Structure formats: structure tokens, C-alpha cells
Amino acid sequence: MSEDTAQRTDAVVKEKRAPLPRSVKFTVAILFAAWIVDYIDRLVITIVLPLIGADLELNNTQLGLLASGFFFAYAFAQVPGGMLTDRFGGRPIAGIAMLTWSAFTALSGLVSSFGVLFTIRVLFGAAQAPFPSAAAKILAERTTPNQRMTAQGIVSASNGIGSLVGYLVIPPVVVLLGWRGTFIAMAGLGVLSFFLLFLLPKLRIEAPKPSAESAAARAEQWRQVRALVRNPTMMIFAAMFFGSNLITWGVVTWMPSYLQQVRGIDVGSSSLLLALPALCIAVGIYVGGRLTDKLGGASAKIVAPAMAVSLVAIILMATSESLTMFIIFECIAIFGCGLCNVPVVSVPLKALSTQLSGSAFSIVNFGGQLAGIVAPLAMGILLDSYGYTSAFLFLGVGAVLAIVMAIIAPQSVDAFAQRTKLVAQEAQQ
């Protein structure tokens, strides 16, 4: 090993051991808060779903379709949202998304028919779709590759924390304001969170001034984005996230209804039971982020065993007669899903340049959000025909799929490079 190579290796090792700098911590805090609002706003409908059903006289299939409506647009707009982010920047796209989704959150509380509410939920999904890739790019632009997964793991933990906060806050608001008033009240949070974007630190690498050379670079970037979207290896990571998220969105959508309809627990008393799994997924995401850094993002070492445990927990959960055991097994299954959130995207984000980070994240996230279409609707149909046991057992399909994809996916940056020929690592920056 040459002296220069040894010095670079020592610098990388020191950077991995060093705590995150202040600017990165501040960026993480802002994104964490924004993501919490994002999850709270999309969580409202799952908690008030039984109330909407009673008010609008809807069956479980229709309620499942309402929950899926958000994901119809949210999933299929992921890749366009990522491309817009890479074209116009993370902060502008994030700001537009936050204001727009807040407007549709408010409108959700003003409708009186299934058709109109379904349309608004679809538009709400389209409005939120660019935010994940925008947030990923905001973080990528303010971190080095060796800081990125630790920072991303902390930000991703907002998934569970947002659900935790939502489950603790939303039910009392529903009791106080009703389901319509709750949508309107939560919309205000989105507007307030928009102003956090003005507090973001400066970019780690300033954007170059426009020139003929930069125009050529943008053309090359778009060529790489198109190649990335068409790359079959990226579909493996998307399918992996689809599998783990099938469990997450199935449980999140139908657990409030299950507690109310099967266990007889009213919405005002369900906060703690709904909050416990949310806490588990938050812890799982954080732990998954740390494990990802230690194991280099190898999904076969993290995702596969996590999903194997979740599969067993789902079977035991679905067949449990005790509410206590049901909640315990639910928490185990959800914790396993949380462990998967960071490693499913780790290798692509570490391998690809910052200029492709928004598109890469959006492709993988598309798979995860596609599960949001399938899980609520499929479970609603199963509920109308067979009941909750069959509906919850269906989620085991996601665990099996995630295990298979985790094993066949490239386990390192080098393996990703050999399969895709798309690596543009910026470790030297």
C-alpha cells in the first residue's frame, strides 16, 4: 500500500469514527421534524377510517381503497419526483411538496362522498411524493458518503417517531374535533414545518455556475438518471422494500380498525396500544442504520434475518387470541421492518454520486410505497370475505419476498458496480 493510499484510508477511518459535525446534526434535526409532520398527516386517515366508514356508509373494501388512494399517486410519482429533485434541488421541491400536501390534508376534512375523498387522497399522495427524494438530496448535499448512512438512519427513525407522536396526538384531537376537524388541524402543522427549510445549513459543495461545461454535465446526469431507472438491479432493492413495507402499511392501516371492531377499544383509548409498535419501528430504524454502517449495507446480513423473524411473528400475531400477545408479536414484526428501512437503500446511496441520490432513493422508495397500494386494499377485500386472521396472514408474503430479494441483491458497493456499471462514488470529496 502506498503512503498516499494509507493516508486516505486513515482519513476515512477517522471520519467514520468522528461524531457528526454540527451542520449535519442541524440538517438531520430539521429533516427529522419535517418527516414527523409528513407521517402525522398521512396517518390521520388510518386512525379515523372506522369513523369515515360509519359516516359515509362504506364497507371495508372501500375503506381499503381510500387508504390505498394515497399510494396510487405517491408510489408512481416517486421516480418523477426524484428526477425533479435532481433537476431543481432538494429544498425548493421539498417546500412545494409541504405546502401542497397541507392543502389536500385540509380538504380531506371538507368532503361528503367517497368519490371526492378518494380523489383528494390521490392528489394528497401526488403532493407528498417528491418529499422523500428531496429530503434525501438535502441530506446528501450536506454530508460526506461516510456520514450519510448514520445521518440517514437517524432521519429515517422519524418514520416510527412520527407514527408514535401521531398515535398519541391524533386520537385526542379526533375526540375533541371529530374526523373532519382533525384533518384541518393537522394541515396547519404542514404549513408550519415549511418554514423550517429556511434554517437549513449551506451546501457542503456549492453548485457550479452555469456554463457550457455544466450544461454538458447536466446532460450526462440525465443520461445516468435514465439508465438508473431502467436498471434491473435497482428493481431488486425496490422489491425488497416492497416486501418489508407490505407488512408496515398493512399493520398501520388496519390496526386502529382492528382494535375498535374486534377488541372493542374506542379511538380515544387506543393511543398507547397504537404507539407501542410505532416506538418499536423507530428503534428498529435507528438500530438498522447503525448495523448498516457496521456491516457495509449487506442486506443478506440484516434484511434477511429481520424478515425471517417478522414472518414468524406475523403468523403468531394473526392466530393469537390474547390481546397482550397480539401486541407483543405485532411489535416484533414491526421492529423487524424497521431494521430494513436503511439497508434496503444503503448500497445504491453509497455507490452513486450525490447528483443521482434523489433518483436512486425514489426508485427504491417506489417499491416501498407500491406496497401501500397493495396492502390496504388486499386486506380490505380479505376482511370483507374472510376476516382479520386471513388479512394479517397475507402480510407474510411480504416477508418472504424481502428475504429472497435481500439474498440476491448486491451486498457491497463493488458488487453494485459490477452489476450496474453506474457507480460514481465521491469518496475523494
Beta strands, then each sheet from edge to edge (+ up, - down):
end
